Amino acid sequence: MSTGRAGDRIFAGAARGSGVLVLAIMAAIAVFLVWKAIPALQANKANFLTSQDWDPNATPPKFGIVQLAFGTVVSSALALLLATPVAIGIALFIAFYSPRRIASGLGYVVDLLAAVPSIVYGLWGLLVLAPNMEGVSKALNGALGWIPFFGGDSPGKNSLFTASVVLAIMILPIISSISREVFLQVPRAHVEAALALGATRWEMIRLSVLPYGRSGVIGASMLGLGRAMGETIAVAMVLTFAPGVNIHLLEDGGNTFAANIAKSFGEATATGRGALIASGLVLFVITLVVNMAARAVVARRKEFV
């Protein structure tokens, strides 16, 4: 008995220490970013939070994060909007519709997409997807041009919309894999009870599976969103830089925090590197806020766990 209690104390101490270590690492990252960013922020002659200029290597330096924040948030949100319904559909098909001998193979194929390197997605987006997106952009512009996001006079192929499609394909296996595992954890009694009461398979999914797995799907979506917000190479290869915020997502141009850091760091001066680190600090804060919001949403759905 004493050995068991000692083991419990050791495990509790290890778990507590691990949690404290994670918080300490996050705090150390934040302190490092702030320390490296302060000199550049002091030298900046533009408003860091409201300016659309990004020229930290000029004399005097002028840079702001409006365009980077807009591109990061919009492309990631659009990618999540495109990927989540498809991922949930794939997860439901593998879990409840596909024959067992096929479901495992389909699951492996979907999971393998998560192992594809970002550079491969970037090359595919640049060489295969982007050349074929111009026609899609023009069609969307013609049909939905009355919506500001799909408006504009010159829809192109290297746009935030194209980058969002690449990001959606990248985060699809993450959301699908986690959602599938969550759906498979639904108590079998719930499924059989719904079917025994005369529910169709879709009614059973709607009444028994989706409510139970809602928190897991939200968590999976937030993991995918975090991946999309931090993606670097794939977005940098697809986007064509154009200064300023452009709400017309089908037109060429746009930028994100991660892509801007990847493209600019090699040529940056000391002040320019500080500016890039400052933008990385903002991305760190945005990602942290998104994850905290996701945790809050998941915590409110515990009645189905």
VOBA-1610 file (N, C-alpha, C; in pm, whole numbers, padded with zeros to 5 digits, always signed):
BEGIN
Met+00083-00121+00000Met+00000+00000+00000Met+00086+00125+00000Ser+00190+00123+00085Ser+00277+00240+00091Ser+00349+00263-00041Thr+00386+00148-00108Thr+00452+00160-00238Thr+00360+00227-00338Gly+00231+00190-00335Gly+00136+00252-00425Gly+00122+00400-00399Arg+00114+00438-00272Arg+00102+00580-00241Arg+00229+00656-00282Ala+00344+00594-00264Ala+00468+00658-00307Ala+00469+00676-00459Gly+00422+00573-00531Gly+00414+00585-00677Gly+00320+00696-00720Asp+00208+00709-00648Asp+00115+00817-00680Asp+00179+00953-00659Arg+00256+00965-00551Arg+00322+01093-00524Arg+00427+01124-00630Ile+00500+01021-00671Ile+00603+01042-00775Ile+00537+01083-00907Phe+00428+01013-00941Phe+00360+01046-01066Phe+00301+01187-01062Ala+00240+01222-00948Ala+00182+01356-00934Ala+00291+01463-00945Gly+00406+01438-00881Gly+00515+01534-00889Gly+00570+01547-01030Ala+00581+01433-01101Ala+00630+01438-01240Ala+00532+01513-01330Ala+00403+01487-01312Ala+00303+01557-01394Ala+00304+01706-01366Arg+00313+01740-01236Arg+00317+01882-01200Arg+00444+01949-01255Gly+00556+01879-01243Gly+00681+01934-01296Gly+00678+01953-01446Ser+00615+01859-01517Ser+00604+01870-01663Ser+00522+01993-01701Gly+00409+02013-01628Gly+00328+02132-01656Gly+00403+02261-01630Val+00476+02266-01520Val+00555+02386-01489Val+00664+02407-01593Leu+00726+02297-01639Leu+00831+02308-01740Leu+00778+02366-01871Val+00660+02321-01911Val+00600+02374-02034Val+00574+02524-02020Leu+00517+02565-01907Leu+00492+02707-01885Leu+00623+02787-01883Ala+00728+02729-01823Ala+00857+02797-01818Ala+00915+02814-01958Ile+00902+02712-02042Ile+00952+02722-02179Ile+00877+02830-02256Met+00744+02833-02242Met+00665+02936-02310Met+00704+03074-02262Ala+00723+03090-02132Ala+00764+03220-02079Ala+00902+03258-02131Ala+00994+03161-02139Ala+01128+03190-02190Ala+01123+03233-02337Ile+01038+03168-02416Ile+01023+03208-02557Ile+00971+03351-02566Ala+00868+03383-02485Ala+00812+03518-02488Ala+00915+03622-02446Val+00992+03594-02341Val+01094+03688-02296Val+01200+03709-02403Phe+01243+03600-02467Phe+01344+03611-02573Phe+01293+03698-02689Leu+01169+03673-02732Leu+01114+03750-02843Leu+01102+03898-02808Val+01055+03927-02687Val+01044+04067-02646Val+01181+04134-02639Trp+01278+04063-02582Trp+01413+04118-02567Trp+01475+04150-02703Lys+01459+04062-02800Lys+01517+04084-02932Lys+01439+04187-03014Ala+01311+04206-02983Ala+01228+04296-03063Ala+01234+04441-03016Ile+01268+04465-02891Ile+01263+04600-02836Ile+01348+04700-02914Pro+01476+04670-02950Pro+01555+04770-03025Pro+01491+04811-03157Ala+01436+04713-03231Ala+01372+04745-03358Ala+01245+04827-03337Leu+01168+04794-03236Leu+01047+04872-03208Leu+01080+05014-03168Gln+01188+05033-03096Gln+01229+05168-03058Gln+01275+05249-03178Ala+01335+05182-03278Ala+01383+05254-03397Ala+01273+05274-03501Asn+01162+05206-03487Asn+01053+05213-03585Asn+00991+05352-03588Lys+00973+05406-03709Lys+00913+05538-03727Lys+00767+05531-03770Ala+00711+05411-03775Ala+00569+05393-03807Ala+00503+05323-03689Asn+00370+05323-03690Asn+00296+05255-03585Asn+00298+05105-03611Phe+00355+05030-03519Phe+00374+04887-03538Phe+00242+04813-03551Leu+00138+04860-03486Leu+00010+04789-03483Leu-00086+04832-03593Thr-00067+04950-03651Thr-00165+05001-03747Thr-00108+05029-03885Ser+00023+05035-03900Ser+00082+05069-04029Ser+00079+04950-04125Gln+00055+04978-04254Gln+00060+04875-04357Gln+00196+04867-04425Asp+00288+04956-04391Asp+00422+04954-04449Asp+00504+04842-04386Trp+00594+04785-04466Trp+00690+04690-04412Trp+00825+04715-04480Asp+00903+04802-04422Asp+01036+04835-04475Asp+01131+04858-04358Pro+01160+04752-04281Pro+01245+04769-04163Pro+01392+04790-04197Asn+01432+04766-04322Asn+01572+04784-04361Asn+01600+04924-04414Ala+01496+05007-04421Ala+01515+05144-04471Ala+01577+05232-04363Thr+01609+05354-04403Thr+01662+05453-04309Thr+01576+05580-04320Pro+01492+05608-04221Pro+01467+05530-04099Pro+01373+05413-04126Pro+01376+05310-04041Pro+01289+05193-04062Pro+01142+05225-04035Lys+01056+05169-04119Lys+00912+05184-04103Lys+00847+05048-04127Phe+00775+05000-04028Phe+00711+04870-04044Phe+00592+04857-03950Gly+00491+04783-03998Gly+00372+04753-03920Gly+00320+04615-03957Ile+00230+04563-03878Ile+00189+04423-03891Ile+00049+04405-03947Val-00015+04513-03992Val-00155+04502-04034Val-00170+04402-04148Gln-00087+04418-04253Gln-00099+04327-04366Gln-00066+04183-04328Leu+00036+04165-04246Leu+00075+04030-04205Leu-00033+03964-04121Ala-00091+04041-04028Ala-00197+03986-03944Ala-00321+03952-04028Phe-00354+04041-04121Phe-00470+04016-04207Phe-00449+03890-04290Gly-00334+03878-04355Gly-00308+03761-04438Gly-00305+03632-04359Thr-00246+03636-04240Thr-00237+03515-04158Thr-00374+03470-04111Val-00451+03562-04055Val-00582+03526-03999Val-00679+03484-04110Val-00683+03560-04218Val-00781+03531-04324Val-00748+03399-04395Ser-00622+03378-04432Ser-00587+03255-04502Ser-00608+03133-04413Ser-00575+03143-04285Ser-00593+03030-04194Ser-00741+03002-04170Ala-00819+03108-04149Ala-00963+03089-04126Ala-01031+03030-04249Leu-00994+03078-04368Leu-01053+03024-04490Leu-01012+02879-04512Ala-00886+02847-04481Ala-00841+02708-04490Ala-00920+02618-04396Leu-00944+02666-04275Leu-01022+02589-04178Leu-01165+02570-04227Leu-01222+02674-04285Leu-01358+02667-04337Leu-01369+02566-04451Leu-01265+02559-04533Leu-01267+02464-04646Leu-01240+02322-04601Ala-01150+02305-04503Ala-01104+02171-04468Ala-01197+02099-04371Thr-01256+02170-04276Thr-01330+02104-04169Thr-01449+02020-04219Pro-01538+02072-04305Pro-01649+01986-04350Pro-01601+01861-04423Val-01497+01877-04506Val-01446+01761-04580Val-01385+01661-04484Ala-01309+01710-04385Ala-01244+01621-04289Ala-01347+01545-04206Ile-01453+01613-04164Ile-01558+01546-04087Ile-01627+01441-04173Gly-01652+01474-04300Gly-01713+01376-04390Gly-01626+01253-04409Ile-01495+01274-04426Ile-01403+01161-04439Ile-01404+01076-04313Ala-01399+01142-04197Ala-01397+01070-04069Ala-01525+00988-04050Leu-01639+01046-04082Leu-01766+00973-04067Leu-01775+00856-04165Phe-01725+00877-04286Phe-01730+00768-04385Phe-01644+00651-04340Ile-01523+00680-04293Ile-01435+00571-04250Ile-01490+00502-04126Ala-01551+00579-04034Ala-01596+00522-03907Ala-01728+00447-03919Phe-01819+00492-04007Phe-01955+00436-04003Phe-02010+00388-04137Tyr-01948+00424-04247Tyr-02004+00386-04377Tyr-01917+00286-04452Ser-01786+00305-04444Ser-01696+00220-04521Ser-01689+00079-04462Pro-01681-00026-04546Pro-01659-00162-04495Pro-01529-00169-04416Arg-01525-00255-04315Arg-01409-00262-04225Arg-01280-00293-04300Arg-01286-00378-04403Arg-01164-00418-04473Arg-01108-00302-04555Ile-01193-00203-04585Ile-01148-00087-04662Ile-01116+00031-04570Ala-01185+00038-04457Ala-01171+00154-04369Ala-01029+00172-04319Ser-00962+00062-04281Ser-00826+00074-04227Ser-00732+00128-04334Gly-00746+00079-04457Gly-00661+00129-04565Gly-00685+00275-04594Leu-00811+00317-04595Leu-00842+00458-04616Leu-00785+00544-04505Gly-00794+00493-04381Gly-00738+00568-04269Gly-00589+00588-04283Tyr-00517+00483-04325Tyr-00373+00495-04345Tyr-00340+00597-04454Val-00417+00596-04563Val-00391+00689-04673Val-00410+00833-04627Val-00517+00859-04552Val-00541+00994-04502Val-00431+01036-04405Asp-00392+00943-04317Asp-00287+00975-04221Asp-00154+01003-04290Leu-00128+00938-04402Leu-00002+00960-04473Leu+00010+01103-04526Leu-00103+01167-04552Leu-00098+01305-04600Leu-00033+01397-04497Ala-00048+01363-04369Ala+00012+01445-04264Ala+00164+01434-04263Ala+00218+01328-04324Ala+00362+01308-04326Ala+00430+01374-04446Val+00352+01429-04537Val+00411+01494-04655Val+00476+01625-04612Pro+00603+01649-04645Pro+00671+01773-04604Pro+00606+01897-04666Ser+00623+02009-04595Ser+00563+02134-04641Ser+00617+02176-04777Ile+00745+02148-04802Ile+00804+02189-04929Ile+00737+02118-05047Val+00692+01995-05024Val+00622+01922-05130Val+00487+01987-05159Tyr+00415+02023-05054Tyr+00290+02096-05075Tyr+00314+02227-05146Gly+00423+02297-05108Gly+00454+02424-05173Gly+00484+02408-05320Leu+00565+02307-05355Leu+00596+02283-05496Leu+00471+02243-05574Trp+00389+02158-05513Trp+00264+02119-05579Trp+00172+02240-05598Gly+00163+02324-05495Gly+00080+02443-05507Gly+00131+02538-05613Leu+00263+02554-05622Leu+00321+02647-05719Leu+00313+02596-05862Leu+00342+02467-05883Leu+00354+02413-06018Leu+00226+02351-06072Val+00139+02303-05983Val+00019+02233-06029Val-00108+02311-05996Leu-00124+02348-05869Leu-00250+02411-05829Leu-00263+02554-05881Ala-00160+02635-05859Ala-00170+02778-05894Ala-00203+02801-06042Pro-00138+02732-06137Pro-00173+02756-06278Pro-00319+02725-06311Asn-00381+02636-06232Asn-00520+02600-06258Asn-00619+02680-06174Met-00569+02766-06086Met-00657+02842-05999Met-00705+02971-06063Glu-00640+03014-06169Glu-00681+03141-06230Glu-00823+03130-06285Gly-00853+03017-06350Gly-00988+02998-06401Gly-01090+02988-06290Val-01055+02920-06182Val-01145+02910-06067Val-01169+03047-06006Ser-01063+03127-05994Ser-01077+03261-05937Ser-01166+03349-06022Lys-01152+03339-06153Lys-01237+03419-06242Lys-01383+03374-06233Ala-01404+03243-06222Ala-01542+03194-06209Ala-01605+03242-06078Leu-01530+03234-05968Leu-01583+03283-05841Leu-01605+03433-05845Asn-01516+03505-05909Asn-01532+03649-05921Asn-01657+03685-06001Gly-01682+03607-06106Gly-01801+03635-06187Gly-01930+03601-06115Ala-01930+03493-06035Ala-02051+03451-05968Ala-02074+03521-05835Leu-01966+03549-05761Leu-01978+03604-05626Leu-01906+03738-05613Gly-01887+03806-05723Gly-01814+03932-05720Gly-01880+04041-05638Trp-02010+04025-05611Trp-02081+04125-05530Trp-02042+04116-05382Ile-01977+04005-05344Ile-01920+03992-05209Ile-01780+04052-05212Pro-01748+04145-05123Pro-01618+04212-05129Pro-01499+04117-05134Phe-01502+04008-05056Phe-01389+03916-05053Phe-01364+03852-05190Phe-01471+03832-05269Phe-01456+03770-05401Phe-01463+03873-05514Gly-01458+04000-05480Gly-01461+04105-05580Gly-01322+04133-05635Gly-01310+04249-05700Gly-01183+04288-05759Gly-01187+04282-05910Asp-01093+04352-05973Asp-01090+04363-06118Asp-00994+04265-06184Ser-00904+04205-06108Ser-00802+04119-06171Ser-00776+03995-06087Pro-00872+03901-06082Pro-00847+03776-06009Pro-00731+03700-06071Gly-00645+03646-05986Gly-00525+03579-06036Gly-00508+03442-05974Lys-00383+03394-05979Lys-00355+03257-05933Lys-00269+03253-05807Asn-00191+03357-05780Asn-00104+03359-05662Asn-00164+03449-05555Ser-00279+03408-05507Ser-00359+03491-05416Ser-00372+03424-05281Leu-00432+03497-05187Leu-00460+03439-05056Leu-00556+03322-05066Phe-00644+03326-05163Phe-00737+03214-05181Phe-00662+03087-05221Thr-00567+03099-05313Thr-00486+02984-05352Thr-00406+02931-05234Ala-00346+03022-05157Ala-00272+02981-05037Ala-00364+02911-04938Ser-00488+02956-04926Ser-00584+02893-04834Ser-00617+02751-04878Val-00628+02729-05009Val-00656+02594-05058Val-00540+02500-05025Val-00416+02547-05042Val-00300+02466-05007Val-00300+02435-04857Leu-00327+02536-04775Leu-00333+02515-04631Leu-00445+02419-04592Ala-00558+02429-04660Ala-00670+02339-04630Ala-00632+02194-04654Ile-00560+02168-04763Ile-00517+02031-04792Ile-00415+01984-04688Met-00333+02076-04638Met-00232+02039-04539Met-00294+02003-04405Ile-00397+02074-04364Ile-00456+02049-04232Ile-00567+01945-04237Leu-00608+01905-04356Leu-00716+01807-04370Leu-00687+01676-04297Pro-00568+01615-04312Pro-00545+01487-04242Pro-00541+01500-04091Ile-00497+01614-04039Ile-00494+01633-03894Ile-00636+01631-03838Ile-00722+01712-03897Ile-00860+01720-03849Ile-00932+01588-03869Ser-00911+01526-03985Ser-00981+01401-04015Ser-00938+01288-03922Ser-00808+01275-03897Ser-00759+01164-03815Ser-00810+01174-03671Ile-00801+01294-03614Ile-00846+01311-03476Ile-00997+01295-03466Ser-01070+01351-03562Ser-01215+01339-03560Ser-01257+01194-03573Arg-01187+01117-03656Arg-01221+00974-03673Arg-01204+00898-03542Glu-01094+00925-03475Glu-01071+00856-03348Glu-01175+00895-03243Val-01216+01021-03244Val-01319+01066-03150Val-01453+00998-03180Phe-01489+00990-03309Phe-01616+00927-03344Phe-01617+00779-03309Leu-01501+00715-03319Leu-01495+00572-03286Leu-01507+00547-03137Gln-01490+00651-03056Gln-01503+00636-02911Gln-01647+00653-02861Val-01739+00684-02952Val-01879+00697-02911Val-01926+00563-02854Pro-01988+00563-02736Pro-02034+00436-02676Pro-02123+00358-02772Arg-02091+00232-02788Arg-02167+00148-02882Arg-02314+00140-02844Ala-02342+00152-02715Ala-02482+00146-02672Ala-02562+00262-02728His-02499+00381-02739His-02570+00496-02796His-02605+00471-02942Val-02509+00418-03015Val-02531+00392-03158Val-02640+00286-03176Glu-02629+00176-03102Glu-02727+00068-03119Glu-02865+00109-03071Ala-02872+00193-02968Ala-03002+00239-02920Ala-03072+00324-03025Ala-02997+00413-03090Ala-03056+00498-03193Ala-03106+00414-03309Leu-03026+00317-03352Leu-03068+00232-03463Leu-03187+00145-03423Ala-03190+00098-03299Ala-03301+00013-03254Ala-03433+00090-03249Leu-03425+00222-03227Leu-03545+00305-03224Leu-03594+00344-03363Gly-03525+00294-03466Gly-03570+00319-03602Gly-03500+00433-03673Ala-03394+00486-03616Ala-03323+00596-03680Ala-03244+00544-03800Thr-03237+00624-03904Thr-03149+00591-04016Thr-03004+00612-03972Arg-02912+00572-04057Arg-02771+00586-04019Arg-02734+00733-04002Trp-02785+00819-04091Trp-02755+00961-04078Trp-02820+01019-03952Glu-02943+00978-03922Glu-03007+01026-03800Glu-02932+00979-03676Met-02880+00857-03681Met-02799+00808-03569Met-02674+00893-03552Ile-02609+00927-03663Ile-02488+01012-03656Ile-02524+01150-03602Arg-02633+01205-03650Arg-02671+01340-03609Arg-02712+01347-03463Leu-02776+01242-03413Leu-02829+01245-03276Leu-02731+01188-03173Ser-02649+01092-03211Ser-02564+01023-03114Ser-02415+01053-03131Val-02368+01060-03255Val-02224+01070-03280Val-02175+01213-03274Leu-02240+01301-03350Leu-02191+01439-03358Leu-02198+01512-03223Pro-02306+01499-03144Pro-02304+01565-03012Pro-02194+01513-02922Tyr-02170+01383-02925Tyr-02066+01325-02840Tyr-01927+01371-02883Gly-01905+01380-03014Gly-01772+01412-03064Gly-01748+01558-03092Arg-01843+01645-03055Arg-01830+01787-03090Arg-01704+01848-03031Ser-01676+01822-02905Ser-01558+01882-02843Ser-01430+01832-02908Gly-01426+01704-02944Gly-01308+01651-03011Gly-01287+01712-03147Val-01395+01733-03222Val-01384+01796-03353Val-01335+01940-03340Ile-01385+02010-03239Ile-01339+02148-03216Ile-01190+02148-03184Gly-01147+02057-03097Gly-01006+02048-03065Gly-00922+02016-03187Ala-00968+01922-03271Ala-00895+01888-03393Ala-00888+02007-03488Ser-00997+02081-03498Ser-00998+02199-03585Ser-00900+02304-03537Met-00890+02321-03406Met-00797+02420-03354Met-00651+02378-03375Leu-00624+02247-03368Leu-00490+02200-03401Leu-00458+02229-03548Gly-00556+02204-03634Gly-00536+02236-03775Gly-00517+02384-03798Leu-00593+02466-03725Leu-00578+02611-03739Leu-00439+02656-03696Gly-00389+02597-03587Gly-00254+02631-03544Gly-00150+02595-03647Arg-00167+02479-03712Arg-00076+02439-03819Arg-00083+02537-03935Ala-00202+02580-03970Ala-00218+02672-04083Ala-00157+02809-04052Met-00175+02857-03930Met-00124+02990-03896Met+00029+02992-03892Gly+00091+02880-03862Gly+00236+02877-03854Gly+00306+02826-03978Glu+00231+02791-04082Glu+00292+02736-04202Glu+00377+02842-04274Thr+00491+02800-04323Thr+00588+02895-04379Thr+00614+02871-04527Ile+00679+02760-04560Ile+00733+02739-04693Ile+00623+02730-04798Ala+00519+02652-04770Ala+00414+02633-04869Ala+00348+02766-04906Val+00321+02849-04805Val+00258+02980-04831Val+00356+03072-04902Ala+00483+03072-04861Ala+00582+03160-04922Ala+00601+03128-05070Met+00589+03002-05108Met+00609+02965-05247Met+00488+03000-05335Val+00370+03004-05275Val+00248+03027-05353Val+00216+03175-05367Leu+00234+03251-05259Leu+00192+03391-05259Leu+00288+03479-05338Thr+00232+03578-05405Thr+00309+03685-05466Thr+00292+03810-05380Phe+00403+03865-05332Phe+00394+03978-05240Phe+00345+04103-05312Ala+00252+04172-05247Ala+00206+04304-05291Ala+00181+04385-05166Pro+00235+04507-05157Pro+00222+04585-05033Pro+00077+04625-05006Gly+00044+04636-04879Gly-00087+04684-04838Gly-00189+04573-04822Val-00295+04605-04748Val-00405+04510-04725Val-00500+04514-04844Asn-00532+04398-04896Asn-00626+04386-05008Asn-00734+04287-04966Ile-00856+04336-04950Ile-00965+04249-04906Ile-01015+04159-05017His-00971+04183-05140His-01011+04098-05252His-00921+03975-05254Leu-00970+03865-05200Leu-00886+03747-05177Leu-00847+03676-05305Leu-00914+03705-05416Leu-00884+03638-05542Leu-00775+03708-05622Glu-00736+03826-05582Glu-00631+03899-05653Glu-00494+03859-05600Asp-00395+03865-05690Asp-00259+03829-05651Asp-00209+03921-05540Gly-00130+03865-05450Gly-00072+03946-05342Gly-00111+03891-05207Gly-00058+03955-05106Gly-00083+03912-04969Gly+00044+03863-04904Asn+00040+03848-04774Asn+00155+03802-04699Asn+00108+03752-04563Thr+00190+03669-04499Thr+00161+03620-04365Thr+00285+03636-04279Phe+00267+03621-04149Phe+00380+03634-04057Phe+00491+03536-04092Ala+00456+03408-04099Ala+00557+03305-04118Ala+00623+03315-04254Ala+00544+03338-04360Ala+00602+03350-04493Ala+00693+03471-04503Asn+00655+03581-04442Asn+00737+03701-04446Asn+00871+03679-04375Ile+00869+03609-04263Ile+00994+03579-04191Ile+01084+03492-04277Ala+01027+03391-04342Ala+01107+03300-04424Ala+01170+03372-04542Lys+01096+03462-04606Lys+01147+03529-04726Lys+01241+03645-04695Ser+01228+03705-04577Ser+01300+03828-04549Ser+01419+03812-04455Phe+01427+03704-04381Phe+01527+03695-04275Phe+01670+03696-04330Gly+01693+03629-04442Gly+01828+03619-04496Gly+01886+03752-04539Glu+01803+03845-04583Glu+01849+03974-04633Glu+01830+04086-04532Ala+01783+04055-04414Ala+01748+04159-04317Ala+01872+04213-04247Thr+01867+04341-04215Thr+01967+04403-04131Thr+01937+04369-03985Ala+02017+04425-03894Ala+01993+04399-03752Ala+01855+04449-03711Thr+01820+04569-03759Thr+01686+04622-03729Thr+01579+04539-03797Gly+01607+04495-03920Gly+01511+04412-03992Gly+01486+04280-03922Arg+01592+04218-03869Arg+01573+04093-03795Arg+01493+04117-03667Gly+01518+04229-03602Gly+01439+04262-03484Gly+01293+04281-03518Ala+01266+04344-03634Ala+01127+04363-03677Ala+01060+04229-03705Leu+01134+04138-03768Leu+01078+04005-03796Leu+01051+03929-03667Ile+01141+03944-03570Ile+01118+03879-03440Ile+00997+03940-03371Ala+00979+04071-03385Ala+00861+04135-03327Ala+00733+04082-03392Ser+00736+04060-03523Ser+00619+04003-03588Ser+00597+03859-03542Gly+00706+03785-03519Gly+00692+03651-03464Gly+00631+03650-03326Leu+00661+03753-03247Leu+00600+03766-03115Leu+00448+03784-03127Val+00405+03863-03223Val+00261+03883-03244Val+00195+03751-03285Leu+00261+03676-03375Leu+00208+03546-03415Leu+00200+03451-03296Phe+00300+03456-03209Phe+00300+03374-03087Phe+00180+03408-03000Val+00151+03536-02985Val+00039+03578-02902Val-00094+03536-02965Ile-00107+03555-03097Ile-00230+03518-03166Ile-00256+03368-03152Thr-00153+03287-03173Thr-00167+03142-03161Thr-00205+03103-03019Leu-00145+03168-02921Leu-00177+03139-02781Leu-00322+03172-02750Val-00370+03285-02800Val-00509+03326-02776Val-00605+03227-02842Val-00573+03184-02964Val-00659+03088-03034Val-00667+02957-02957Asn-00554+02908-02909Asn-00553+02783-02834Asn-00629+02795-02702Met-00616+02909-02635Met-00690+02929-02511Met-00839+02934-02537Ala-00878+02999-02646Ala-01019+03002-02682Ala-01071+02863-02713Ala-00990+02783-02782Ala-01030+02645-02812Ala-01048+02563-02686Arg-00956+02579-02592Arg-00968+02508-02465Arg-01096+02547-02392Ala-01130+02675-02397Ala-01252+02720-02331Ala-01376+02660-02395Val-01375+02652-02529Val-01490+02593-02599Val-01502+02445-02567Val-01389+02374-02570Val-01391+02230-02540Val-01437+02204-02397Ala-01395+02289-02304Ala-01432+02270-02163Ala-01582+02285-02142Arg-01648+02362-02226Arg-01792+02380-02212Arg-01872+02265-02271Arg-01803+02171-02340Arg-01873+02059-02404Arg-01851+01928-02330Lys-01814+01935-02204Lys-01780+01813-02132Lys-01902+01730-02095Glu-02022+01781-02120Glu-02139+01704-02080Glu-02154+01578-02165Phe-02086+01572-02282Phe-02099+01454-02366Phe-01982+01358-02348Val-01887+01392-02261Val-01769+01308-02244Val-01801+01197-02143
//
